[in-house]
Amino acid sequence: MNILILGSGGREHALAWAIRQNPKCDRLIVAPGNPGIAALAECADLDILSRSEVCDFAQENAIDLVVIGPEAPLAAGVADALRAAGLLVFGPSQAAAQLEASKAFTKEVCDACGAPTAAWARFSDAASAKAYVTAQGAPIVVKADGLAAGKGVVVAETLDQALDAIDMIFDGAFGAAGAEVVIEEFMAGEEASFFVLSDGVNCLPIGTAQDHKRVGEGDTGPNTGGMGAYSPAPVLTPVLQEQVMDQIIRPTVAEMARRGTPFQGVLYAGLMIRDGAARLVEYNARFGDPECQVLMIRLGAQALDLIHACAEGRLDQTAVTWAEDHALTVVLATEGYPGDYAKGSRIRGLEALPEDSFHMVFHAGTAEKDGALVASGGRVLAATGRGASLAEARDRAYELVGGIDWPEGFYRRDIGWRAL
């Protein structure tokens, strides 16, 4: 098969690494890719938000399957254009991707199908939103309704923080994503991520993970796109996973089909777990980053078989084969992240590190400049280890971190602390 992956981050590097292991993969192209991806696939300079450019490229290169990594091309309708051109694609339609692109849309779907989630309200002006949070009190959660690269959520512990968050969003901190605000009840408990493939009718759970959103050790400081993750998530027991499938996932997939917008792709459910029950925090319509890294190093070559079955609508004939293993990834970020940070600092030492099914450093925000590897983003690398236990996976990940020479980077030293 000739396969095209859209994206350039750690998630796409992990997808490319897993897909490349499968002998069914003849040619692998990633657009636009990154220096880490370039070591195992062809990279193509392509505007992945352009429907026509992606379709033309896929047809010119006899692509058999397109895997869409990030949320922006989904929200732009790239999957729709590919399907209209007769191409096989992994990723939901623009209408179905609203499960991520609009938090209010997701809440409406949950209300319609009875999926347990936080109480909520939607506002298009600051005054009404402020009146609501004043009446509700804190803690409370304030969210930009649209796509904000994982950063449009403020968990306000005080009323002043909530009011400031409303001003920040309506003042344009997240651009068009903040045209409306969704305000939610604060849910206490333990967060976990549940990943399910859906072909529009059938659902197949493919793994659990927990990530560390906050920048500081002990889960302190501002939220980030994720400073590390591990899989599986102990809190998501088999019994709880079945409850989530019965009460949240299957009802959502059925409701999306009922609306005429069947969901095909990966449904990433962020869950809040308390007293043995789960409620939905939010959906993402693609793999998480850095959760994808720990899932892919555990799934390996079968990831392509699962993605292919999902795209062809035959998940009912497919199963996941899990080893009794664990994976953990540590994100190395540029000093200053998630605030202002400098780009262009040089990274050394990666060429001496092992790359196998137990050790991988996935590139998230890297570039090549004058023959050297440099940091080009906030989250730059994801050092990922796999082992028979979570402790072994952690040790392997941190051994990789220790071999990276990058004085301008930082990382958390306690990834996995909750489970360990």
N, C-alpha and C positions, 0 to 999 in steps of 0.2 A: 504494500500500500504506500502511496505517496500522501504524506500528512503535513498539513500546515497548522501551526500553532500561532495564534495572535497574542502578542504581549511581550514584555521586556523585563519582568521582575523575577523575584525569587520563586513565586508560584509557577511561572512559565518554565523556569530552569528545572524545577522539580518535575513538572509534567513531561518536559522533553527528556529528562534523564530516565524516567520510568518507561516512557513510550519507546525510547531507543533500545531498551533491553529486549523488546519483543521481536522475534524473528519475522513477524508479519510486517514490520515497518521497513520498507525498502528505502525510501527517501524522506528525510525530515527537514522541513524548513520552518524557521521561527521568524516572525516579523513583529517588531524590528530586532528582537533578541538583545543579547548583551555579551560581553567578552567571555563569561563562563559558558553560556549557551553555545558560543561559536566553536568551542572545543568538541562538541558532539553533534552539531547540526549546522546546516546552512543558515545564515542570517540574511534577511531581505529588508531593504529600506522601503517600507510601505506605510502609507497613512492608514492605520487600522480603523479609523473612524469613517473612512470613505467607502461607502457601499460599492460604488462602481470600481474603485481601484482594487479592492479586495477580491471582488468577483472576477474581474479581468485577470488578475494575477493567478487565481486558483484555476481558472480555465486554461490559461496559457501554459501552466505547469502540470496539467493533468492530475490535479489534486483529487484524491479519493475521499478525504475526510478533513474537515476544518474543525479545530478545537479552539474555542474562544476563551481566553484566560480571564481578562479583566472585565469589570462591569461596564465601562464606558462604551465599548462597541456594541454590547447587548442593548443598552439604553438607546443607542443610535440606530438600532434596527439592522445591524449588519447580518445577523442570523437570518432575518426575513429575506434580505436580498439574495443571500447565498441559496436559501431553499427555493426561492422563485427562479433561480438560475439552474435548478436541478442538481445542486450539490448537497452532499451529505454533511451535516453540521452538528456539532455538540454544543448546545447552548440555547437558552430560551428565546422566544420571539420578543420583539419590543414590548408588546402588550403584556406578556407573561413576566418579563423582567421588571415590571412595575412592583413586583413583590420586594425588590430591593430599591428601585429608583424612587418609590414613594412610600414613606412610612404610613401615611394615612390610608393609602390603598390596601396595604397589608392589614391594617387594623379593621378595615371594612370587610375584607375577606374572612378574617378571624371571627368577627361578629356574625357574619352570615353562616359560617359552618360550625360555630360553637367551640372553636379552638381556644383554650384558656390562655389569656394574656393580660397585661396590665390595663386598668381603666385609663381612658385617654380622652383628649379633646384636641381639636384642630383650630388654628387661628391664622388669619391673614393680616392682622394688624397688632401692633405692640400693646395698645391700650387694653384691648380685650384679653390678650394673653396675660398681661400683668394683673388684671382684675381676677382672673381665674386662679393664678398661682397664689395670689394674696389670700383668696378664700380657702384654697386647699392647704396652704402651708408647706413647710419643708420637712424632710427631704423630698425632692421631686425631680423629675427628669425632663430636660428641655432638649428637643431635637429639631434640627433643620429637616424639613420634610424630604428634600431631594438628596442626590448623591453628593457627598462631601468627603470622599476619599477616606472614609472611616473616622473622620474627625469632627463630624457635625453633631456630637452628642455631649451634653453637659449634665453630669449628675450633681445637682445643686444640693448641698448640705444645709444651706441657709436660704432664707427668703431673698436676701440681697444678692446672693450668687445667682439665683433663678432670674431675678429682674435684670441683672447685668447680662446674663446669657441671652435673654430675649432681645435686649438692645443690640448686643453684638451680632446676632443672627439677622435681625431686620436692618441693621446698618450695613449689611453686605459682606460680612466676614467669610461667608461661604458662597457668595455670588447668587446665581439663580436658584441654587439648592435651598436658600433661605427665604424664598418668596412666601412660604408658609411655615408655620411652626407647629409641631406636634408636642403636646405636653402630656406626660404619662405619670401615673402612680409609680412611686419608687418601690421596687421589688427587692426585698432582702433575700439572701440565700447564697448558693454557690453557683457560679456560671460554668457552663460547659457547651461545647459545640458538637452538633450531631450532623453527619453528612449522609444524604440519601440521594441516589439517582432516581430520576423519574423520566419515563418515556411518554408521559402524558396520560397514561392509564396505570401502569404498574410502577411500584416503588421498591427499591432495593437499598437497604442500609449498607453503607460501605465503611463506616468508621466513626470513632469519637475522638475528641481532642479537647484540651484546655489550653488557653493562651494567657499570656500575661500582658494586659493592656497598658498598665501604668509604667512610667519610665523608671521609677525608682525601686530599689530592693524593698521587700516586704509589701509589694504592691502599693507604693506611695507615689505621689506626684501626679502630674497631668497624664491624661490618656494619650496613647500613641496608636499607630497602626498595628502594634504588637511587638513585644521585645523578646518573645520566645514562646514555645509551645511544646506540648508532649502528647503522646497518644499510646494507648487508649486512656480515656478519662475514667478513673475508678468510680467516680460518683454516678456515672451512667451505667448502672447495673443492667444485666439482660432484662430483668423485670421492668425497670424504668424505661428502657429503650422500647419495649413493646407497648408500654403505656403511651409514650410519645408518638409512636406510629399510629396507634388507634385513635388518639384524641387530637393530635395536631397535624401530623404529616398527611395521612390518608384523607382526612376531611378537607385539608387545603387543596390537595391535588384534585379531588372530586369537585370542589367548588370552582377551581380554575377551569376544569373541563366543562362544567355546567355553564360557565360564562362564555364559552366559545374561545377561550384562550388557554388551551392545554399547556402545562409546563413540561418542557423537555430539556433536561440538563441536570446539573447538580443543585439540589436544594440544601442550603447550609443554614440550619436552624440554630440560632443562639438561644440557649435555654437558661432559665433561672430555676434552680432546684432547692426546694425547702420542704422538710417534713415528708420526704419520700414522694413528692409530687413535682411535676415540671410545668412551667408556664413559658410561653414563647416571649422572648425579648425582641427578636427581629429575625427576618430572613435575609440571606444574601443569595443571589442567583448565580454564584460562581464559587470556586474553592477559595477558602481563606488564605491569607498570607500573614503569618508563617505556618498555619495549620496544614496547608498543602504539602509542605516539605516533610512533615512527620508522617502524613498519610502515604505519600508516594514512596518514601524509602521503605515503608512496611509493605505496600502493595506490590511494588516492583513491576515486572512485565505484564501482569494481569490487568494493570490499569488500562492498557489499550483495549483489551478484550471487553472490559466493562463499559468503557466509553463508546466503543463501536456498537455494542449491543443496545446501549441507551439511544444512540443516534438512529439505529435501525428499528427501534420499537419492539425489541424482543427481550426485555429484562425478565419476563416471566420464565424464560428458558436459561437464565444466567444465575450463577452463584458466586459468592466471594470466598476465596480460600485464605483464611487467616492463620498465620503462624502464631505461636505463643510468644510474641516478642513485644518490645517496647521501643519507642523512638522519642528523642528529645532534640530540639533545635534552639540554639542561642543566637539571637540577633545582635550583630555588631553595627552600631549606629555612629554617625558623625557627631562629635562633640557639639552640644547646643540643641540637638534634636530633642523634642518636637518643636522647639522654637527656631530662631534663626541659626543657620549653620553655614560654614564655608564649603565650597566644592573644590575638587582638584587635588586633595592630599593623596600622597602616594601610598600604595599598599604593597607590601612585600611578603614573601614566605609561602605563598599558596602552592607554588610548584613543588615544594618538598613534602606536602601533606598527602596522606593516602586518599584515594578515591575508589571506593568499592561499596558493596551493599550494606556496610556497617559504618562507613565514614564518608560524608560528602559536605563540601562547603558550597552552598548554592549562592549565586550572585543575584543581588536584588537591585542595587544602585551603583553599578560600576561602569567605567568607560576606559578606553585606551587613549593615551595621549603621549605622543613622541615615544612609542614603544613601551610605555610603562602603564601599569594598571593603577587607575585613580578612582577615588570616590566621587560619585556624581549625584548622590541623593542623601536622604536622611537615614533611612535603613539601607545598609550597604551589603552585608553578607549574612548568611544564616548557616552557622556551623552545626551540622546535624549528625547525631550518633544513633545507632541502633544496637540493641542488646537483648539478652535473655531477661533482664530486669530493667526497671526504670533507672536504678542506680548505675547499672552498667552503661546504659545509653547516655546518661548524664555525663559519666566520666569520659566517655569517648568524645562527646561534643565539646567538653571543656578542654580536652587534650588538643583538639583541633584549634580551638580559640588560642591556646598557649603558643601555637606555632605560627600565628599571624602577627606580622610586624607592621603595626599601624598606630603610631602614637596619637594620631588625631581621632581615633575611634574610642568608643566605650561600650560596655555591655553590662548586663545584670549578672551577678554571680549566684543568684538563688533560683534560677529557672527550675520549676518542678517542686519547689519547696512544699507546696500544699499537699501533694501526693506522697512526697518522701518523708 
